[in-house]
Amino acid sequence: MSECISLHVGQGGIRMSDPMWRLFCREHEMTLNGSHTPLLPIPTLEDETFYKVFEETSQGKYHPRALLVDLEPTATDVVRSGQCRDLFVSDQIISETGSTNNTFFGSFGGANHSVLEESLDVIRQMAESCSNLEGFMLFHAIGGGTGSGLGTRLLEELLDRFEKSQNLAFCVLPSPQPQSPSFEAFNTLLAMNSLQTVSHVTTLYENAAMRDIFEKDPYVSTSTMDDLNHLLTQSISAVTTDIRFDGNLHPTLADFQTNLVPYPRFPFVSTSFAPISSFDRTCHQYSVEDLILSLPTPTNQLATINHKTGKIFGATFMIRGAIVPRDIGQSVVMGLKKLLTFVDWAPTGMKFGLNYRHPTRLPDSPLYSGQRSACMLANTTGLRPIFSGIVEKFDEKLGRKEDLGRFLDDGAEETDFVEARESLSRLVGDYCEVEQEVDEEEELQDG
Ligand SMILES: Nc1nc2c(ncn2[C@@H]2O[C@H](COP(=O)(O)OP(=O)(O)OP(=O)(O)O)[C@@H](O)[C@H]2O)c(=O)[nH]1
């Protein structure tokens, strides 16, 4: 048996934990007070996938293998009094009485060292109760200081302490708006630079892209942060189905890296999910082919990706629910090849995983779940506009000396920004080079 520990860091990461663990509980037949659904047999140690994400307490209840940590108590207080209040034990929730709007450096290092130490201590205890710790999943938003700084610092520390462990980060990027505060631009640049080094795989989500999806849905009039979190939850459930239910594509965290990341300096992937539609359309059942071929379209992409110019290093498709292997035939593969361009040296290319677990939805979710769902993770140069946007936003805000001063006060040095900017610009350059090479090869082949 092997286990995964989930880390929800900062307000965004903790707010995501509520729908996520409520959905996981439904999928694993658990009640929200930590009991197994009464009519079902109590899980035995042979139910390995159950124990992968849940742990038995000394009182015979079950709770998620998870840590929720923030440097101020708003989000943790909501969990402590919310629907999941009996699911987590008190040690799993750590918060300070500090302020919001921390900087990456304030959270990454010095100022909040006690929270870091406390978190590492709780993780150590959780790891000791694992028989074979596989690794960590990080859930965070990186516009704020805690999700960006403490989130990436934890990954760095854990790589050091658990050398064989793997990690998978679910990272929410802020919506780039002209009036957005400069500290968001600084935190994002620093966190992405750090993730490039400390994460094995990072799946990127953009609040703006997810909001666009809702706005284009004729059945949905508005989208709240809770709606975005329901969408994130559906996709996180799809991405982790094979880990939690022993599938064939990503049964371990290490398989994500093997299948998707050709070189460690390209750990970033995009997520697409289908169906995404409001609950009003329950009667429509999408075919497997419809679902898969809709994945590269903007209305199913949870971050803005340009698949027209982007070249793919590796892509995995996770199809779940009412499916049979012959549903993924030649027409699906040919259809995808028309929509996506792969680099010819990609060691893994396109991979499919089937899982017969039906998708599930929460009663308060505005989203439809249906009998089947499809999810694509793609490591693609189509992510380039996201990275160039981060660098541009940083350049635009650099003149805000006051905000920069807050970072310097928290221990940053100007070289930290220079290095982070250089490293992301280099990544943009690498993506460009790959795109040019593939285009030139295609032109040669076309004669
Ligand atoms: N998807 C989603 N994004 C969120 C949520 N809450 C905050 N965000 C985004 O997260 C970014 C701000 O980060 P937070 O997580 O609120 O802040 P933090 O990491 O706790 O950091 P500080 O409060 O600055 O210490 C902004 O871009 C928000 O749009 C949420 O519930 N869901």
The ligand as an ORCA input file, in Angstrom:
! r2SCAN-3c Opt
* xyz 0 1
  N     -10.258     29.400     -7.559
  C     -10.144     30.085     -6.423
  N      -9.271     31.090     -6.309
  C      -9.192     31.751     -5.142
  C     -10.006     31.409     -4.034
  N      -9.706     32.249     -3.009
  C      -8.755     33.070     -3.464
  N      -8.447     32.788     -4.743
  C      -7.443     33.449     -5.586
  O      -6.237     33.414     -4.857
  C      -5.486     34.603     -5.048
  C      -5.186     35.191     -3.682
  O      -4.651     34.203     -2.927
  P      -5.253     33.723     -1.537
  O      -5.252     32.224     -1.550
  O      -6.540     34.403     -1.215
  O      -4.181     34.303     -0.565
  P      -3.180     33.537      0.367
  O      -2.415     32.524     -0.408
  O      -3.930     33.048      1.572
  O      -2.122     34.669      0.739
  P      -2.199     35.925      1.719
  O      -3.615     36.101      2.144
  O      -1.686     37.026      0.862
  O      -1.289     35.587      2.807
  C      -6.345     35.518     -5.896
  O      -5.862     35.396     -7.216
  C      -7.730     34.920     -5.786
  O      -8.476     35.114     -6.946
  C     -10.921     30.337     -4.175
  O     -11.668     29.964     -3.289
  N     -10.936     29.705     -5.387
*
